[in-house]
Amino acid sequence: MKKLLIFDLDGTILNTVDSLVVTICRTLEILGLPAITEEETRRFVGNGAFLLVKRALKAAGDEELTRLDEGMKVFMELFEDLCTYNVTPYENMEEILHELKNSGYTLAVLSNKPDKMAVKVVETAFGQNLFSVIAGQKEGVPKKPDPAGVVRIAGDLGIELSSVIYIGDSETDIETARNSGVPALIGSWGYRSREDLIDLSPDILIDDTKDLINSVYTLSER
């Protein structure tokens, strides 16, 4: 029986793309560089703030990344205020999460978003009592797809890895689950196309949040 559901944040439980787009565009504007598109930003999300800024700078013309340190400083200063900008739960997500919790599952979030912002975003959207753990990127803990975050959350909660399901929306999430030895339940409503995801053979791939609960139950029985 599975007991612990660890969710990715961006593109999985929350649509955060507007917050990332506005922060990246303002960062580039302050640096005097051209803006990038929403679609580019979507593709760059998933591996933490550093790689997001790095990819955005290259896309904006700073091929040699001469502005990387400056860009990171500006981005982090802006993002502290903008991390909740236009952030919304995906359709029916709050009800789904409450139903899963009421069914006896322990819920956690593991994100490559900086830890302070991850906690702020999740608690702003869902309150403080839904998730037992909210973990963002922290110094000294390797980011996803390294399994360290999954292992730490399970260990802190006293739950065996064999009782964990990892739920996400990207190739990073599939790799994280595989590296952790847990099943990957992946939704295509986030920042990656279904075609990209299906080629990576997650344990279950769903296209609608309404299928999330039954998919969790299916994996729980394996």
Order of alpha helices (4+ residues) and beta strands (2+ residues): beta-beta-alpha-alpha-alpha-alpha-beta-alpha-beta-alpha-beta-alpha-beta-alpha-beta-alpha-beta-alpha
